[in-house]
Amino acid sequence: MSPLFRRARPEGDRLVTLVRKPGCHLCDDAQVVVEKVCADLGVPWESKDITEDRGLYDRYWEQIPVVLVDGRQHTFWRVNEDRLRAALSD
């Protein structure tokens, strides 16, 4: 796992990261889904701005929005609520 996303977390805790950029309507749509699913399941989430991080930009520019679950890429472009919920319920 990249040190960029490595965190000290208690075992079993999950973290969703939304990689996005300002003014992106797909990113706004993705955030609505991430917020809803994470709120329902009590999972913390964070947003990272791809324009402020060269590493994220180089890796994900053509895929944003990108959703990472525990630092691993889960999906990009469109976020499926049921699929995200299932990934976080494992």
Phi and psi restraints in degrees (range 20) as a CNS / XPLOR table:
assign (resid 1 and name C) (resid 2 and name N)
       (resid 2 and name CA) (resid 2 and name C) 1.0 -63.1 20.0 2
assign (resid 2 and name N) (resid 2 and name CA)
       (resid 2 and name C) (resid 3 and name N) 1.0 140.5 20.0 2
assign (resid 2 and name C) (resid 3 and name N)
       (resid 3 and name CA) (resid 3 and name C) 1.0 -61.1 20.0 2
assign (resid 3 and name N) (resid 3 and name CA)
       (resid 3 and name C) (resid 4 and name N) 1.0 -21.3 20.0 2
assign (resid 3 and name C) (resid 4 and name N)
       (resid 4 and name CA) (resid 4 and name C) 1.0 -59.0 20.0 2
assign (resid 4 and name N) (resid 4 and name CA)
       (resid 4 and name C) (resid 5 and name N) 1.0 -33.7 20.0 2
assign (resid 4 and name C) (resid 5 and name N)
       (resid 5 and name CA) (resid 5 and name C) 1.0 -112.2 20.0 2
assign (resid 5 and name N) (resid 5 and name CA)
       (resid 5 and name C) (resid 6 and name N) 1.0 -1.7 20.0 2
assign (resid 5 and name C) (resid 6 and name N)
       (resid 6 and name CA) (resid 6 and name C) 1.0 -72.1 20.0 2
assign (resid 6 and name N) (resid 6 and name CA)
       (resid 6 and name C) (resid 7 and name N) 1.0 131.2 20.0 2
assign (resid 6 and name C) (resid 7 and name N)
       (resid 7 and name CA) (resid 7 and name C) 1.0 -136.9 20.0 2
assign (resid 7 and name N) (resid 7 and name CA)
       (resid 7 and name C) (resid 8 and name N) 1.0 150.0 20.0 2
assign (resid 7 and name C) (resid 8 and name N)
       (resid 8 and name CA) (resid 8 and name C) 1.0 -82.6 20.0 2
assign (resid 8 and name N) (resid 8 and name CA)
       (resid 8 and name C) (resid 9 and name N) 1.0 110.3 20.0 2
assign (resid 8 and name C) (resid 9 and name N)
       (resid 9 and name CA) (resid 9 and name C) 1.0 -132.1 20.0 2
assign (resid 9 and name N) (resid 9 and name CA)
       (resid 9 and name C) (resid 10 and name N) 1.0 146.6 20.0 2
assign (resid 9 and name C) (resid 10 and name N)
       (resid 10 and name CA) (resid 10 and name C) 1.0 -60.2 20.0 2
assign (resid 10 and name N) (resid 10 and name CA)
       (resid 10 and name C) (resid 11 and name N) 1.0 148.1 20.0 2
assign (resid 10 and name C) (resid 11 and name N)
       (resid 11 and name CA) (resid 11 and name C) 1.0 -55.0 20.0 2
assign (resid 11 and name N) (resid 11 and name CA)
       (resid 11 and name C) (resid 12 and name N) 1.0 134.6 20.0 2
assign (resid 11 and name C) (resid 12 and name N)
       (resid 12 and name CA) (resid 12 and name C) 1.0 93.6 20.0 2
assign (resid 12 and name N) (resid 12 and name CA)
       (resid 12 and name C) (resid 13 and name N) 1.0 -18.9 20.0 2
assign (resid 12 and name C) (resid 13 and name N)
       (resid 13 and name CA) (resid 13 and name C) 1.0 -72.3 20.0 2
assign (resid 13 and name N) (resid 13 and name CA)
       (resid 13 and name C) (resid 14 and name N) 1.0 144.0 20.0 2
assign (resid 13 and name C) (resid 14 and name N)
       (resid 14 and name CA) (resid 14 and name C) 1.0 -112.3 20.0 2
assign (resid 14 and name N) (resid 14 and name CA)
       (resid 14 and name C) (resid 15 and name N) 1.0 158.6 20.0 2
assign (resid 14 and name C) (resid 15 and name N)
       (resid 15 and name CA) (resid 15 and name C) 1.0 -145.4 20.0 2
assign (resid 15 and name N) (resid 15 and name CA)
       (resid 15 and name C) (resid 16 and name N) 1.0 128.3 20.0 2
assign (resid 15 and name C) (resid 16 and name N)
       (resid 16 and name CA) (resid 16 and name C) 1.0 -105.3 20.0 2
assign (resid 16 and name N) (resid 16 and name CA)
       (resid 16 and name C) (resid 17 and name N) 1.0 132.8 20.0 2
assign (resid 16 and name C) (resid 17 and name N)
       (resid 17 and name CA) (resid 17 and name C) 1.0 -119.2 20.0 2
assign (resid 17 and name N) (resid 17 and name CA)
       (resid 17 and name C) (resid 18 and name N) 1.0 127.3 20.0 2
assign (resid 17 and name C) (resid 18 and name N)
       (resid 18 and name CA) (resid 18 and name C) 1.0 -104.0 20.0 2
assign (resid 18 and name N) (resid 18 and name CA)
       (resid 18 and name C) (resid 19 and name N) 1.0 115.7 20.0 2
assign (resid 18 and name C) (resid 19 and name N)
       (resid 19 and name CA) (resid 19 and name C) 1.0 -95.1 20.0 2
assign (resid 19 and name N) (resid 19 and name CA)
       (resid 19 and name C) (resid 20 and name N) 1.0 120.0 20.0 2
assign (resid 19 and name C) (resid 20 and name N)
       (resid 20 and name CA) (resid 20 and name C) 1.0 -145.4 20.0 2
assign (resid 20 and name N) (resid 20 and name CA)
       (resid 20 and name C) (resid 21 and name N) 1.0 178.4 20.0 2
assign (resid 20 and name C) (resid 21 and name N)
       (resid 21 and name CA) (resid 21 and name C) 1.0 -138.2 20.0 2
assign (resid 21 and name N) (resid 21 and name CA)
       (resid 21 and name C) (resid 22 and name N) 1.0 155.7 20.0 2
assign (resid 21 and name C) (resid 22 and name N)
       (resid 22 and name CA) (resid 22 and name C) 1.0 -63.2 20.0 2
assign (resid 22 and name N) (resid 22 and name CA)
       (resid 22 and name C) (resid 23 and name N) 1.0 143.3 20.0 2
assign (resid 22 and name C) (resid 23 and name N)
       (resid 23 and name CA) (resid 23 and name C) 1.0 78.4 20.0 2
assign (resid 23 and name N) (resid 23 and name CA)
       (resid 23 and name C) (resid 24 and name N) 1.0 11.2 20.0 2
assign (resid 23 and name C) (resid 24 and name N)
       (resid 24 and name CA) (resid 24 and name C) 1.0 -97.9 20.0 2
assign (resid 24 and name N) (resid 24 and name CA)
       (resid 24 and name C) (resid 25 and name N) 1.0 113.5 20.0 2
assign (resid 24 and name C) (resid 25 and name N)
       (resid 25 and name CA) (resid 25 and name C) 1.0 -68.2 20.0 2
assign (resid 25 and name N) (resid 25 and name CA)
       (resid 25 and name C) (resid 26 and name N) 1.0 -32.9 20.0 2
assign (resid 25 and name C) (resid 26 and name N)
       (resid 26 and name CA) (resid 26 and name C) 1.0 -65.8 20.0 2
assign (resid 26 and name N) (resid 26 and name CA)
       (resid 26 and name C) (resid 27 and name N) 1.0 -34.1 20.0 2
assign (resid 26 and name C) (resid 27 and name N)
       (resid 27 and name CA) (resid 27 and name C) 1.0 -66.7 20.0 2
assign (resid 27 and name N) (resid 27 and name CA)
       (resid 27 and name C) (resid 28 and name N) 1.0 -40.6 20.0 2
assign (resid 27 and name C) (resid 28 and name N)
       (resid 28 and name CA) (resid 28 and name C) 1.0 -62.2 20.0 2
assign (resid 28 and name N) (resid 28 and name CA)
       (resid 28 and name C) (resid 29 and name N) 1.0 -43.7 20.0 2
assign (resid 28 and name C) (resid 29 and name N)
       (resid 29 and name CA) (resid 29 and name C) 1.0 -62.1 20.0 2
assign (resid 29 and name N) (resid 29 and name CA)
       (resid 29 and name C) (resid 30 and name N) 1.0 -43.5 20.0 2
assign (resid 29 and name C) (resid 30 and name N)
       (resid 30 and name CA) (resid 30 and name C) 1.0 -63.0 20.0 2
assign (resid 30 and name N) (resid 30 and name CA)
       (resid 30 and name C) (resid 31 and name N) 1.0 -39.7 20.0 2
assign (resid 30 and name C) (resid 31 and name N)
       (resid 31 and name CA) (resid 31 and name C) 1.0 -63.8 20.0 2
assign (resid 31 and name N) (resid 31 and name CA)
       (resid 31 and name C) (resid 32 and name N) 1.0 -38.1 20.0 2
assign (resid 31 and name C) (resid 32 and name N)
       (resid 32 and name CA) (resid 32 and name C) 1.0 -58.6 20.0 2
assign (resid 32 and name N) (resid 32 and name CA)
       (resid 32 and name C) (resid 33 and name N) 1.0 -44.9 20.0 2
assign (resid 32 and name C) (resid 33 and name N)
       (resid 33 and name CA) (resid 33 and name C) 1.0 -67.4 20.0 2
assign (resid 33 and name N) (resid 33 and name CA)
       (resid 33 and name C) (resid 34 and name N) 1.0 -46.1 20.0 2
assign (resid 33 and name C) (resid 34 and name N)
       (resid 34 and name CA) (resid 34 and name C) 1.0 -60.3 20.0 2
assign (resid 34 and name N) (resid 34 and name CA)
       (resid 34 and name C) (resid 35 and name N) 1.0 -46.8 20.0 2
assign (resid 34 and name C) (resid 35 and name N)
       (resid 35 and name CA) (resid 35 and name C) 1.0 -59.0 20.0 2
assign (resid 35 and name N) (resid 35 and name CA)
       (resid 35 and name C) (resid 36 and name N) 1.0 -45.2 20.0 2
assign (resid 35 and name C) (resid 36 and name N)
       (resid 36 and name CA) (resid 36 and name C) 1.0 -63.9 20.0 2
assign (resid 36 and name N) (resid 36 and name CA)
       (resid 36 and name C) (resid 37 and name N) 1.0 -52.0 20.0 2
assign (resid 36 and name C) (resid 37 and name N)
       (resid 37 and name CA) (resid 37 and name C) 1.0 -63.8 20.0 2
assign (resid 37 and name N) (resid 37 and name CA)
       (resid 37 and name C) (resid 38 and name N) 1.0 -45.0 20.0 2
assign (resid 37 and name C) (resid 38 and name N)
       (resid 38 and name CA) (resid 38 and name C) 1.0 -64.9 20.0 2
assign (resid 38 and name N) (resid 38 and name CA)
       (resid 38 and name C) (resid 39 and name N) 1.0 -38.7 20.0 2
assign (resid 38 and name C) (resid 39 and name N)
       (resid 39 and name CA) (resid 39 and name C) 1.0 -64.9 20.0 2
assign (resid 39 and name N) (resid 39 and name CA)
       (resid 39 and name C) (resid 40 and name N) 1.0 -44.0 20.0 2
assign (resid 39 and name C) (resid 40 and name N)
       (resid 40 and name CA) (resid 40 and name C) 1.0 -61.3 20.0 2
assign (resid 40 and name N) (resid 40 and name CA)
       (resid 40 and name C) (resid 41 and name N) 1.0 -37.9 20.0 2
assign (resid 40 and name C) (resid 41 and name N)
       (resid 41 and name CA) (resid 41 and name C) 1.0 -98.2 20.0 2
assign (resid 41 and name N) (resid 41 and name CA)
       (resid 41 and name C) (resid 42 and name N) 1.0 -4.6 20.0 2
assign (resid 41 and name C) (resid 42 and name N)
       (resid 42 and name CA) (resid 42 and name C) 1.0 69.9 20.0 2
assign (resid 42 and name N) (resid 42 and name CA)
       (resid 42 and name C) (resid 43 and name N) 1.0 32.3 20.0 2
assign (resid 42 and name C) (resid 43 and name N)
       (resid 43 and name CA) (resid 43 and name C) 1.0 -101.5 20.0 2
assign (resid 43 and name N) (resid 43 and name CA)
       (resid 43 and name C) (resid 44 and name N) 1.0 130.3 20.0 2
assign (resid 43 and name C) (resid 44 and name N)
       (resid 44 and name CA) (resid 44 and name C) 1.0 -70.6 20.0 2
assign (resid 44 and name N) (resid 44 and name CA)
       (resid 44 and name C) (resid 45 and name N) 1.0 151.1 20.0 2
assign (resid 44 and name C) (resid 45 and name N)
       (resid 45 and name CA) (resid 45 and name C) 1.0 -141.8 20.0 2
assign (resid 45 and name N) (resid 45 and name CA)
       (resid 45 and name C) (resid 46 and name N) 1.0 159.7 20.0 2
assign (resid 45 and name C) (resid 46 and name N)
       (resid 46 and name CA) (resid 46 and name C) 1.0 -140.0 20.0 2
assign (resid 46 and name N) (resid 46 and name CA)
       (resid 46 and name C) (resid 47 and name N) 1.0 159.0 20.0 2
assign (resid 46 and name C) (resid 47 and name N)
       (resid 47 and name CA) (resid 47 and name C) 1.0 -117.4 20.0 2
assign (resid 47 and name N) (resid 47 and name CA)
       (resid 47 and name C) (resid 48 and name N) 1.0 136.0 20.0 2
assign (resid 47 and name C) (resid 48 and name N)
       (resid 48 and name CA) (resid 48 and name C) 1.0 -123.3 20.0 2
assign (resid 48 and name N) (resid 48 and name CA)
       (resid 48 and name C) (resid 49 and name N) 1.0 132.5 20.0 2
assign (resid 48 and name C) (resid 49 and name N)
       (resid 49 and name CA) (resid 49 and name C) 1.0 -88.1 20.0 2
assign (resid 49 and name N) (resid 49 and name CA)
       (resid 49 and name C) (resid 50 and name N) 1.0 115.9 20.0 2
assign (resid 49 and name C) (resid 50 and name N)
       (resid 50 and name CA) (resid 50 and name C) 1.0 -64.0 20.0 2
assign (resid 50 and name N) (resid 50 and name CA)
       (resid 50 and name C) (resid 51 and name N) 1.0 -24.0 20.0 2
assign (resid 50 and name C) (resid 51 and name N)
       (resid 51 and name CA) (resid 51 and name C) 1.0 -78.3 20.0 2
assign (resid 51 and name N) (resid 51 and name CA)
       (resid 51 and name C) (resid 52 and name N) 1.0 -10.1 20.0 2
assign (resid 51 and name C) (resid 52 and name N)
       (resid 52 and name CA) (resid 52 and name C) 1.0 -107.5 20.0 2
assign (resid 52 and name N) (resid 52 and name CA)
       (resid 52 and name C) (resid 53 and name N) 1.0 4.7 20.0 2
assign (resid 52 and name C) (resid 53 and name N)
       (resid 53 and name CA) (resid 53 and name C) 1.0 -141.3 20.0 2
assign (resid 53 and name N) (resid 53 and name CA)
       (resid 53 and name C) (resid 54 and name N) 1.0 109.7 20.0 2
assign (resid 53 and name C) (resid 54 and name N)
       (resid 54 and name CA) (resid 54 and name C) 1.0 -61.2 20.0 2
assign (resid 54 and name N) (resid 54 and name CA)
       (resid 54 and name C) (resid 55 and name N) 1.0 -37.4 20.0 2
assign (resid 54 and name C) (resid 55 and name N)
       (resid 55 and name CA) (resid 55 and name C) 1.0 -63.4 20.0 2
assign (resid 55 and name N) (resid 55 and name CA)
       (resid 55 and name C) (resid 56 and name N) 1.0 -44.5 20.0 2
assign (resid 55 and name C) (resid 56 and name N)
       (resid 56 and name CA) (resid 56 and name C) 1.0 -64.4 20.0 2
assign (resid 56 and name N) (resid 56 and name CA)
       (resid 56 and name C) (resid 57 and name N) 1.0 -42.2 20.0 2
assign (resid 56 and name C) (resid 57 and name N)
       (resid 57 and name CA) (resid 57 and name C) 1.0 -58.8 20.0 2
assign (resid 57 and name N) (resid 57 and name CA)
       (resid 57 and name C) (resid 58 and name N) 1.0 -49.2 20.0 2
assign (resid 57 and name C) (resid 58 and name N)
       (resid 58 and name CA) (resid 58 and name C) 1.0 -63.2 20.0 2
assign (resid 58 and name N) (resid 58 and name CA)
       (resid 58 and name C) (resid 59 and name N) 1.0 -35.5 20.0 2
assign (resid 58 and name C) (resid 59 and name N)
       (resid 59 and name CA) (resid 59 and name C) 1.0 -84.6 20.0 2
assign (resid 59 and name N) (resid 59 and name CA)
       (resid 59 and name C) (resid 60 and name N) 1.0 -37.0 20.0 2
assign (resid 59 and name C) (resid 60 and name N)
       (resid 60 and name CA) (resid 60 and name C) 1.0 -121.2 20.0 2
assign (resid 60 and name N) (resid 60 and name CA)
       (resid 60 and name C) (resid 61 and name N) 1.0 2.9 20.0 2
assign (resid 60 and name C) (resid 61 and name N)
       (resid 61 and name CA) (resid 61 and name C) 1.0 -49.5 20.0 2
assign (resid 61 and name N) (resid 61 and name CA)
       (resid 61 and name C) (resid 62 and name N) 1.0 -42.7 20.0 2
assign (resid 61 and name C) (resid 62 and name N)
       (resid 62 and name CA) (resid 62 and name C) 1.0 -83.4 20.0 2
assign (resid 62 and name N) (resid 62 and name CA)
       (resid 62 and name C) (resid 63 and name N) 1.0 0.8 20.0 2
assign (resid 62 and name C) (resid 63 and name N)
       (resid 63 and name CA) (resid 63 and name C) 1.0 -116.9 20.0 2
assign (resid 63 and name N) (resid 63 and name CA)
       (resid 63 and name C) (resid 64 and name N) 1.0 -5.6 20.0 2
assign (resid 63 and name C) (resid 64 and name N)
       (resid 64 and name CA) (resid 64 and name C) 1.0 -63.3 20.0 2
assign (resid 64 and name N) (resid 64 and name CA)
       (resid 64 and name C) (resid 65 and name N) 1.0 147.3 20.0 2
assign (resid 64 and name C) (resid 65 and name N)
       (resid 65 and name CA) (resid 65 and name C) 1.0 -72.6 20.0 2
assign (resid 65 and name N) (resid 65 and name CA)
       (resid 65 and name C) (resid 66 and name N) 1.0 149.7 20.0 2
assign (resid 65 and name C) (resid 66 and name N)
       (resid 66 and name CA) (resid 66 and name C) 1.0 -121.1 20.0 2
assign (resid 66 and name N) (resid 66 and name CA)
       (resid 66 and name C) (resid 67 and name N) 1.0 136.5 20.0 2
assign (resid 66 and name C) (resid 67 and name N)
       (resid 67 and name CA) (resid 67 and name C) 1.0 -112.0 20.0 2
assign (resid 67 and name N) (resid 67 and name CA)
       (resid 67 and name C) (resid 68 and name N) 1.0 126.9 20.0 2
assign (resid 67 and name C) (resid 68 and name N)
       (resid 68 and name CA) (resid 68 and name C) 1.0 -108.7 20.0 2
assign (resid 68 and name N) (resid 68 and name CA)
       (resid 68 and name C) (resid 69 and name N) 1.0 137.8 20.0 2
assign (resid 68 and name C) (resid 69 and name N)
       (resid 69 and name CA) (resid 69 and name C) 1.0 -115.4 20.0 2
assign (resid 69 and name N) (resid 69 and name CA)
       (resid 69 and name C) (resid 70 and name N) 1.0 116.9 20.0 2
assign (resid 69 and name C) (resid 70 and name N)
       (resid 70 and name CA) (resid 70 and name C) 1.0 54.6 20.0 2
assign (resid 70 and name N) (resid 70 and name CA)
       (resid 70 and name C) (resid 71 and name N) 1.0 38.3 20.0 2
assign (resid 70 and name C) (resid 71 and name N)
       (resid 71 and name CA) (resid 71 and name C) 1.0 85.1 20.0 2
assign (resid 71 and name N) (resid 71 and name CA)
       (resid 71 and name C) (resid 72 and name N) 1.0 -3.3 20.0 2
assign (resid 71 and name C) (resid 72 and name N)
       (resid 72 and name CA) (resid 72 and name C) 1.0 -110.1 20.0 2
assign (resid 72 and name N) (resid 72 and name CA)
       (resid 72 and name C) (resid 73 and name N) 1.0 141.3 20.0 2
assign (resid 72 and name C) (resid 73 and name N)
       (resid 73 and name CA) (resid 73 and name C) 1.0 -63.3 20.0 2
assign (resid 73 and name N) (resid 73 and name CA)
       (resid 73 and name C) (resid 74 and name N) 1.0 125.6 20.0 2
assign (resid 73 and name C) (resid 74 and name N)
       (resid 74 and name CA) (resid 74 and name C) 1.0 -100.3 20.0 2
assign (resid 74 and name N) (resid 74 and name CA)
       (resid 74 and name C) (resid 75 and name N) 1.0 -46.6 20.0 2
assign (resid 74 and name C) (resid 75 and name N)
       (resid 75 and name CA) (resid 75 and name C) 1.0 -160.9 20.0 2
assign (resid 75 and name N) (resid 75 and name CA)
       (resid 75 and name C) (resid 76 and name N) 1.0 172.9 20.0 2
assign (resid 75 and name C) (resid 76 and name N)
       (resid 76 and name CA) (resid 76 and name C) 1.0 -149.5 20.0 2
assign (resid 76 and name N) (resid 76 and name CA)
       (resid 76 and name C) (resid 77 and name N) 1.0 165.5 20.0 2
assign (resid 76 and name C) (resid 77 and name N)
       (resid 77 and name CA) (resid 77 and name C) 1.0 64.6 20.0 2
assign (resid 77 and name N) (resid 77 and name CA)
       (resid 77 and name C) (resid 78 and name N) 1.0 -72.6 20.0 2
assign (resid 77 and name C) (resid 78 and name N)
       (resid 78 and name CA) (resid 78 and name C) 1.0 -116.2 20.0 2
assign (resid 78 and name N) (resid 78 and name CA)
       (resid 78 and name C) (resid 79 and name N) 1.0 136.7 20.0 2
assign (resid 78 and name C) (resid 79 and name N)
       (resid 79 and name CA) (resid 79 and name C) 1.0 -105.6 20.0 2
assign (resid 79 and name N) (resid 79 and name CA)
       (resid 79 and name C) (resid 80 and name N) 1.0 122.4 20.0 2
assign (resid 79 and name C) (resid 80 and name N)
       (resid 80 and name CA) (resid 80 and name C) 1.0 -90.8 20.0 2
assign (resid 80 and name N) (resid 80 and name CA)
       (resid 80 and name C) (resid 81 and name N) 1.0 119.5 20.0 2
assign (resid 80 and name C) (resid 81 and name N)
       (resid 81 and name CA) (resid 81 and name C) 1.0 -58.0 20.0 2
assign (resid 81 and name N) (resid 81 and name CA)
       (resid 81 and name C) (resid 82 and name N) 1.0 -46.8 20.0 2
assign (resid 81 and name C) (resid 82 and name N)
       (resid 82 and name CA) (resid 82 and name C) 1.0 -64.4 20.0 2
assign (resid 82 and name N) (resid 82 and name CA)
       (resid 82 and name C) (resid 83 and name N) 1.0 -39.4 20.0 2
assign (resid 82 and name C) (resid 83 and name N)
       (resid 83 and name CA) (resid 83 and name C) 1.0 -67.1 20.0 2
assign (resid 83 and name N) (resid 83 and name CA)
       (resid 83 and name C) (resid 84 and name N) 1.0 -42.0 20.0 2
assign (resid 83 and name C) (resid 84 and name N)
       (resid 84 and name CA) (resid 84 and name C) 1.0 -65.6 20.0 2
assign (resid 84 and name N) (resid 84 and name CA)
       (resid 84 and name C) (resid 85 and name N) 1.0 -44.0 20.0 2
assign (resid 84 and name C) (resid 85 and name N)
       (resid 85 and name CA) (resid 85 and name C) 1.0 -58.6 20.0 2
assign (resid 85 and name N) (resid 85 and name CA)
       (resid 85 and name C) (resid 86 and name N) 1.0 -43.6 20.0 2
assign (resid 85 and name C) (resid 86 and name N)
       (resid 86 and name CA) (resid 86 and name C) 1.0 -64.2 20.0 2
assign (resid 86 and name N) (resid 86 and name CA)
       (resid 86 and name C) (resid 87 and name N) 1.0 -41.3 20.0 2
assign (resid 86 and name C) (resid 87 and name N)
       (resid 87 and name CA) (resid 87 and name C) 1.0 -63.8 20.0 2
assign (resid 87 and name N) (resid 87 and name CA)
       (resid 87 and name C) (resid 88 and name N) 1.0 -34.7 20.0 2
assign (resid 87 and name C) (resid 88 and name N)
       (resid 88 and name CA) (resid 88 and name C) 1.0 -84.3 20.0 2
assign (resid 88 and name N) (resid 88 and name CA)
       (resid 88 and name C) (resid 89 and name N) 1.0 -12.1 20.0 2
assign (resid 88 and name C) (resid 89 and name N)
       (resid 89 and name CA) (resid 89 and name C) 1.0 -95.1 20.0 2
assign (resid 89 and name N) (resid 89 and name CA)
       (resid 89 and name C) (resid 90 and name N) 1.0 -6.7 20.0 2
